[in-house]
């Protein structure tokens, strides 16, 4: 005669059910935690944190990712191929700014830049230069020397074709109205290098700028300013309009 099986243990007894009772829906009591399990969890958490830090460092702390400026280079080349320099002329009038309306670009700058109304309503120009090969758009107050406070009196948006692979030396060798420029900020940014630089112009205003340089795509995008400004001001301005300037140039190709 078969003896009936004993009834299952009450859940409150703390005794594990027999193996035949355990299933996906009734897996039995959880195993006791162990210090080894805690160590494994801690190692996994640390590994995740390290991976996040590595991603942030390799991206230069920026979540937007690298910029593909190859189409912008081709667009800039197309613009420059159409420029007609006069005999011995260092510049040529472009007529319209290849980056779009300069006032609109200036209004896109961070509020910390504090672009004066005198600049927004000032005079704009768009030119190409023969050496180096650039297109640039200016917006300046009619009398920038009268502006006071931490505000730019002139803003210039620039794209340079095939910049020097040693951009630090290029900036150091260049002069703006006999202003010696010194790079005081440098960092990796969105697949290129970001440089900030300043110089004092005794005849007008302090001059500062920032350039994003892609040696891969052979292009440099810059924002420069005159006034009581800093290279950080210029860098903040450049990163605010960089995508727009790159895409505008790409549309010219």
HELIX and SHEET records of a PDB file:
HELIX    1   1 UNK A   11  UNK A   13  5                                   3    
HELIX    2   2 UNK A   19  UNK A   21  5                                   3    
HELIX    3   3 UNK A   35  UNK A   58  1                                  24    
HELIX    4   4 UNK A   70  UNK A   81  1                                  12    
HELIX    5   5 UNK A  102  UNK A  107  1                                   6    
HELIX    6   6 UNK A  111  UNK A  113  5                                   3    
HELIX    7   7 UNK A  117  UNK A  120  1                                   4    
HELIX    8   8 UNK A  144  UNK A  146  5                                   3    
HELIX    9   9 UNK A  167  UNK A  173  1                                   7    
HELIX   10  10 UNK A  231  UNK A  250  1                                  20    
SHEET    1   A 8 UNK A  91  UNK A  93  0                                        
SHEET    2   A 8 UNK A 123  UNK A 129 -1                                        
SHEET    3   A 8 UNK A 134  UNK A 140 -1                                        
SHEET    4   A 8 UNK A 152  UNK A 161 -1                                        
SHEET    5   A 8 UNK A 219  UNK A 227 -1                                        
SHEET    6   A 8 UNK A 207  UNK A 214 -1                                        
SHEET    7   A 8 UNK A 192  UNK A 199 -1                                        
SHEET    8   A 8 UNK A 182  UNK A 189 -1                                        
SHEET    1   B 2 UNK A 175  UNK A 176  0                                        
SHEET    2   B 2 UNK A 179  UNK A 180 -1                                        
END                                                                             
